[in-house]
Amino acid sequence: MAHELIRQPGATVPLRLNSPIDEAALARARVDLAACLRMAARLGLAEGICNHFSALVPGRDDLFLVNPYGLAFAEVTASSLLVCDFDGNVIRGEGTPEATAFYIHARLHLNKPGAAAAFHTHMPNATALTMIEGGASAHDPLAHDPLAHDPLAYAGQSALKFLGRVAVDPVYNGLALDADEGDRIAAAMGDADILFMRNHGVMVTGPGIAEAWDDLYYLERAAEVQIRALSTGRPLLPVPEAVARATARQMRDGDAESARLHLESVKRILARSEPDFAS
């Protein structure tokens, strides 16, 4: 299902001299992004060679890191990540990005500058919620609330982390193999941090790699417990609206530091069992 990105004949790699690259910061970003990819594989959040994580090169708004076409998440190392520009040129690294990775991520980073990291997966539980008619309003909790149009039912603590941060792309338009489709997806996301892509998967964005990882992990956990609860056939118990909103604020207040520590724990775990991720 994955597609290689084919650059136009005669295309050249432009020189990027407008600002230098902070090599130390880039090296750290490589390790962090590779750690997220490896742990996503370990947790069953990847799908073959089809999904993709990206992050802006630190200090640059015109270059991004992305996993290369042909490697599974479990194979990615820090050094195998590509540095690309928004025109599809590979500035550093061997290989090319997967085609949909380029058209989705380049256009998202271009159109949504605050999205320093963008993680796209077909992780099973969150993706399952993109395939079901209706949304949270179909399950009653916060049904009267205008925010309750998304697939999450805010009936569990983990889901409250995402209250007011979710958008839904209601259109499945096939594979994203051109800039127009990438722009359409970015527009559907708007100012949200999380995009449920109907019949497809999810996109999680954040101001940094750690925040995107933390959200991706807890989004799948929230979707998993929601599906398990619904599988009982019994009604969900909604969290009262005032409590839900207050809890969401509490979670957001500590998110950045919690996300940083979460990613640090991931790197320690991988350093013991898969140390090559950082190579």
Secondary structure, DSSP 4 states (H G I P E B T S, - for coil): ---B--PPTT-------SS---HHHHHHHHHHHHHHHHHHHHTT---TT--EEEEEPTT-SSEEEEPBTT--GGG--GGG-EEEETTS-EEESSS-BBHHHHHHHHHHHHH-TT-SEEEEE--HHHHHHTTSSS-GGGG-TTTTSTTTTSS--S-SHHHHTTTT-EEEE----S---SHHHHHHHHHHHTT-SEEEETTTEEEEEESSHHHHHHHHHHHHHHHHHHHHHHHTTSPP-PPPHHHHHHHHHHHHHTHHHHHHHHHHHHHHHHHHH-GGGG-
